[in-house]
């Protein structure tokens, strides 16, 4: 596992995969299946793994966290950067602090808390955690009003922010007043598009962001990495053509839950058995799984055509 301090080049060098977490039927962590997914991503060129919402870390207890971190440290390759997530509530954040502080992860992401929370309280909570953690953290913004741009800038200016995962969904991503305001006060090199392939090209081309996160990269790592490379080369039309391959699965994620559909897609594409979802989430029903199976298999088959021989 890569342990060097986070730099903007780290954020831009790889698609940031946001994988699900595999579990056995008794809900214990499945090391073998998580290893299979990590290796599949690494073979596709991915070198950054962010375990957060798709891994359902919102529902992981502080008692299980050491085992989870042990597994990630052991299974990630030497040049793979792993980012675990903590929180989202302040009590859980503080309970997890000593566990992550004694590890070699270069940073952690703070999961966003929607309720009960205020932007001033969130800024204070992130600041208290980061100062005690002793390393800058990843700030995750997925709704207007969560943090004001000036509050993010204050944290960044004090050296407490390693990166910003921007994931507020817009009907028209080009029309994003908040993102433009944020980029006016923070260095855009630390901001990554955080909503997968759908808005990634607009965020990189029109807003100058340098990288993006993805869940569906877990099904098609070669294809997702190709989109990033095409964007860096300014080959936007080709990037759009490649992005279109993801839309059938992304449409299902939007329709039925991005987390739940991705969890099933990795299993149904034959990559690794993700098993049951940790409550308070639940697996899809069979009627919902059928179209996910079709989309996931088609996307993986496309990806196999791009894999190095």
N, C-alpha and C positions, 0 to 999 in steps of 0.2 A: 504494500500500500504506500502511495506517495504521501510524504509527510512534510514537504517543504511549504513555506508560507504561501498564501494565496496571492496571485498577481492577476492583473487584467488579462494577460496572455493565457492564463489557465482557463479563464471564463470563455475565451474565444477559440481555444485550440480544438475543442471537441464539442459535439452535441452533448448537452447535459442530460443524461438519461435519468428518468424518475421511475424506477422499477416498482412493481408490486413485491410483496414479501410472501414467500412460500411457507405454508404450514402443514403439519400432519393433521390427520383427522381429529386428534385430541387437542389441536390448536397449538402444540409446541412447534418451534421453529424447525423447518426442514433444511438442514445444512446442504444436503445433496442437491435438492432442487434449486435452492438459491445459488449454489455453486454453478449449476448448469446454466442458469440465466446470466450470471456474471460472465462466465466464459463465452457464452454466445455473443454478448455485447462486445467483449474485448476482441473476439475474432472478427467482428464487424468494424473494428477501428475505434470504438468508443472508449474514452479514457477518463470520463467523469461520471460518477454515480451519485445521485442525490436521493436519499431515502427519506420520504416525507409523506405527503397525502396519499399517493398511490400505494405506498406500503402500509397505509392505515396506522401511522405512528401516533395519530391523535388518540388512539385507544390502547396504546402500549403502556403498561404500567412501569413505574420506576424500578420495580423488582426484576422485570424481564430485560431491562435495558442493558445490563452488563453482558448477558448472554448474546444479545443481538450485536453489540459492538465487537465482542470477541469474534463472532462469525464473520463480520464484515472485514475486520482486520486480517483474518486468516485467509479469506477466500479471494480478496482483491489482488490483482497483479501488482508487481513492484512499481509500475509506472501509472497505476490507476489511482485517481484522486477520489476519495469517498467522503461524502458529506452526510452525516446523520442529522436528524431534526430533533428538536426538543420543544417542550411546551404542549399545548398552547397557553394554558392558564399559568398565572404567576407562581402558584404553589408548586405545581408540577415542574415548572422551569427551575425553581430553586432546589427541589428534591433531586433533579437530574444533574445539577451543576457539578457536584463533586465527582460524579461518575465520568462525565465527559472531560472534566478538567485534567484528570490523571491519565488520559489517553493521548495518542499522538495525532489524532485527526486535526488537520490544519484549521478547520472551522466547523461550525454547526449552523443549521438554519433554524430560525425561530418560527414555529408554526403560527399562523394568524388566528387570533381569537376574535370571533364576531360579537359574542355577547357573554357576559356583561363586560363591556370595555368602552373606553373613550380614547381618542387619539393622544391626549396628554398622558393618560395612564399607560398606554401601550409604549409610548416613547420612553417613559420613565422605567417601565419594566425591562425593555430591551437594554437601556443604558445600565441599569443595575446588574443585569446578567452579564453583559459584555465586559464591564469593568471588573467583575469578580472572576469571570472566565479567563481574562488575560489575553484574549485573542479577538480580533474583529469577527463579526458574525454575518451571516446572510440574512437580509431583511426580505420578507415575503409580503408583497402588496397584491391583494386580489380584490379590493373593493375601494371605491371612493369613500373618503372619510376615515379610512383606517389610520393613515398617517398623512399629515399635510407635507407638501414638498419641503417646506422650511424645517420641519421636524426631522425629516430624513437627512437633510443637508447638515443639520447640527450634529447628528450622530456621526455622519461621515467625516465631517471636519475635525471631530475629536478622535478620529482613528478607530472607530468602533464598528465600521462597516466594511466587510470584505467584498460584498456584492449585493445586488438587489435583484430579486426575482419578481419581475413585473407581470402580473397575471390577471389584470382586470379585463373582463370580457366586454367587448364593444360590438354593437351591431355593425358599425363601420370603423374598423381599426385605424383608418387614416385620420379620422376625426377624433383625436384624443387630446383634449385640452390639458388633462392632468399630466399625461406623459410628457407633453411639451414643457409644462411648467416644471416638472421634476428635472428634466434634462437641462433646464436653464440654471439649476442651482447645484447639481451634482455632476460629477464626471461621467459621461455616457459610457466610458470604457468599463465601468463596474456594474452597468445595468444590462440584464439579459432578458430577452423575450421569454415569458414564462408560461405560455399557453399552447405549446406544441406547434406543429407544422402549419396550422391554419393561418395564423397572423404573422408567422415568423418572417416571411419575405418582406412584407410591408414594414415590419419593425426594423429589419436590417437595412432595407433600401431607403425608406422614407424618413426614418428616425435615427439612422446611423448606429444602431445597436450592433454588437459584434458577435453575439451568440444567442442560442435559444435552448430551452429545455424541451424535453419530449417524453411522453409516455409510450407512444406507438413505436419509437425507436427500439423498444424491447422486442418488437416483432420484425422490424426491418431496419437493422442498424446500418447496413451498407447504403441503403436508400436515403436515410435521414442524414448520414454523414455526407452523401453526395449533394444534398440540398445545401448544406452549410458550405461545402467547397465551391459550388456554383455561385452562391451568393457572394462569397469572398472574391470571386473572379468577375463579378458584375454580369454574370450570364443569367439575367433574371428570367427570361422566357423559358430557358431550359429548367431553371429551378422551379418555375410554376408547373411545368409538365411533370416533373418528378413529384412535386407536392400533391398533385391530383391523385396519385396512387394511394395516398393516405386517407382521402376524404370518405370513402365508404366506411372505414372503421371509425374515423373521427365523427361521422354523422351518427353512428350508433352510440358512441360514447356520449355525445351531446344529448341524445334522446333518452338514454337509460342510466346514466351516471358514468362519468369518465373513469372513476376509480374501479367500479364493479366490472365494467366492460373490459377494461384493460386486464384486470385480474384473470378473467375468463379467456381472453384472447391469447395470452401467453400459453395457457394450458391447451386450448383448442387448436392452436397452430403447431403443437407438438414440440415446443421448446423446453418446457419444464412444467411439472404439475404444481400449480400454485395452491391447490387444496382449498379448504374452507376459509372464508373471510372471518377475521376476528370481529366479534360483536363490538360496537353496535351496528356494523354493516352486515350484509348478507349476500350470498351468491345469487346470481341470476337464475330465474326459472328456465326450464327447458325451451319454452317457446321463444324466449329472448336469446337463448344461447345459439339457436340454429342460424340466424343471420350473422351472429358474431363469428361463428365457426367459418362460414363461407367467406366473410370479409378478411378474417385473420389468415386463413390458408392462402387466399389469393395474394395478399400483401407479402406473405413470406415467400411464396413462389416467385414473385417479382424480385424480391430482395436476393434470392439465390442466384438470379441471373447476373447480378452486379458483384457478387462475391469474387475475390481474386481466385484464380485457378490454382 
